[in-house]
Amino acid sequence: MHRNGHRARPQRGSLTPPKPTPSFRLVTETAEKKTPLYDEHVRCGAKVVPFGGWLMPVQYTSISDEHQAVRKNVGMFDISHMGQLIVSGAGAAAWLNRMLTNNVEKLEIGGSQYTFLLNEAGGMIDDLIVYRLEPELFLLVVNASRTDEDLAWLQQHLEPGIALHNRSADFGALAVQGPRVTELLCAMLGNATSIPTRNQIAPFEYQQIPLQIARTGYTGEDGVEIFFRARDASKLWNAFLTEGAHFGLRPCGLGARDTLRLEMCYPLNGSDLSPEHNPMEAGLGFFVDLSKSDFVGRAEIARAKANGPSRRLVPFRMRTKGPPPRPHYPVYAGGERVGEVASGTLSPSLGYGIGMAYLPTAQAKIGTELEIEIRGQKFPASIEKKPLYKKS
Amino acid sequence: MNVPDDLRYTESHEWVRVEGENARVGITDHAQAELTDVVYVELPKVGAQVAARGATAVVESVKAASDIYAPIKGTIVEVNKALEENPALINTDPFGDGWIFILKMNSPADVEQLKDAAAYRAAIG
């Protein structure tokens, strides 16, 4: 995941990167942004890496431990790097419906949906969640690395009366995910608090800190995403650490975020989704409403649907003990090279290698036997049903 | 961070224990702490000739694959098969049961080129 750019081929690092020289450190500080929780991550012992233009914690103790904390108890992720865009004004809903693939008119106030921002060719500029806060007021939570591109695209298509505001610099966000999340929230907000139901968002207050809490996430567990002013970030982070200690909460980094989402087959922008792919190929046609008469990319998507996509993003698992699959490893079916790994990792929940790859439709059937080439050796794999991990 | 005094070290975080003509090699406590969660180890073949600083084994964590380099020139005479079943030995016992391979040194004097414990400690800060 931590490769938003597209590398031509898999690379191995040496064991640890060289210690940064002073000049390198200077470059790092000017090149990558810090979230309002950067100092908290350092205090918690995080290993910090550049990701999508940000310095982000990849892990605090270990990816496996943090992964298990989310599956069994509760974990907290800083997602302040994600872009937060506000769209408002008379006609905002109608305009967003022409810009996005899903149907925002189906959203009640406080509802949200997963959706895509497409280019004219139907390629995915970004995948995002749109929250309807008021009839004509929306929050768009977009991928960190795509925020500038999204903004430029939306700006370019802006219509009179619609206001587009990037609130990212002034706001932070936390994802609190895991089966004990409601217990924790009730302990913090009061037992009478009714936590929003799935995909709903609502305003709350915690010790004079205004919050927007949404029942959304990227882990496959029950959980919330919480939006707040950047200046309240540290206080909130530490409150969750303290209160969460009673519920087994652990701070979690991007490493666990990636293994958790991949077990669920949730796509990662830059690895699984890009302007070179459309939602039909990604198996995400559910989030495209072709009953809408007009939206950017509609003609191409309708064509892709009518003809059937020529390739599909499919989940696979390794069939034997071996090295974990990683992005760009070649994929074979019937001895032919048919694609490459888009996302891959060792699943901490399942104990074997898992991944996703774009394969020609003819080879993209569940049960198809594959081989993944890893350092010149081929290892058996098979195409599986989504999700790869199911709660027992 | 544990840095045993009786071992030699490389800048790329391998350790070497001289055992007669042979050198036993693993990765340091510092390296395993940086990697965490070792999930797979690709061992070299017994009999393989290796060059100093040549990529010899691969250690994979959940997040990344990392090359392990031969600290000195020689021939692989033994590999730690226990890592195939339990790669996490590298995390739990990096200087003991988590060793990776043993090589017969072409020239045992090469060891003198490697860092001693004090120099390695200084290098990792």
Contacts between the chains, C-beta under 8 A, distances in Angstrom:
chain1	res1	chain2	res2	distance
A	2	B	63	7.7
A	10	B	65	7.8
A	12	B	55	7.9
A	12	B	58	6.7
A	12	B	64	7.6
A	12	B	65	4.6
A	12	B	66	6.2
A	12	B	67	5.2
A	13	B	64	5.9
A	13	B	65	7.6
A	13	B	66	5.5
A	13	B	67	7.6
A	14	B	12	5.5
A	14	B	66	6.4
A	14	B	67	5.9
A	14	B	69	7.6
A	15	B	12	5.7
A	15	B	13	4.6
A	15	B	14	7.9
A	15	B	27	6.4
A	15	B	31	5.0
A	15	B	34	7.2
A	15	B	35	7.2
A	15	B	59	7.5
A	15	B	66	4.8
A	15	B	67	7.4
A	15	B	68	7.0
A	16	B	13	6.0
A	16	B	30	7.8
A	16	B	31	6.3
A	16	B	34	4.9
A	19	B	125	7.3
A	47	B	34	7.4
A	58	B	63	6.8
A	59	B	36	6.6
A	59	B	63	7.7
A	61	B	36	7.5
A	62	B	36	4.2
A	62	B	37	4.9
A	63	B	36	6.8
A	63	B	37	5.5
A	63	B	61	7.6
A	63	B	62	4.4
A	63	B	63	6.3
A	64	B	36	8.0
A	64	B	37	4.9
A	64	B	62	6.4
A	255	B	62	6.4
A	255	B	63	5.3
A	259	B	62	6.3
A	321	B	84	7.9
A	322	B	40	7.1
A	323	B	40	4.6
A	323	B	42	6.5
A	323	B	58	7.4
A	323	B	60	5.5
A	323	B	65	7.1
A	324	B	39	6.3
A	324	B	40	6.4
A	324	B	60	6.1
A	324	B	62	7.3
A	326	B	65	6.8
A	345	B	62	6.1
A	345	B	63	8.0
A	346	B	39	4.7
A	346	B	40	7.4
A	346	B	60	7.8
A	346	B	62	5.4
A	348	B	62	6.8
A	375	B	42	7.1
A	375	B	58	7.1
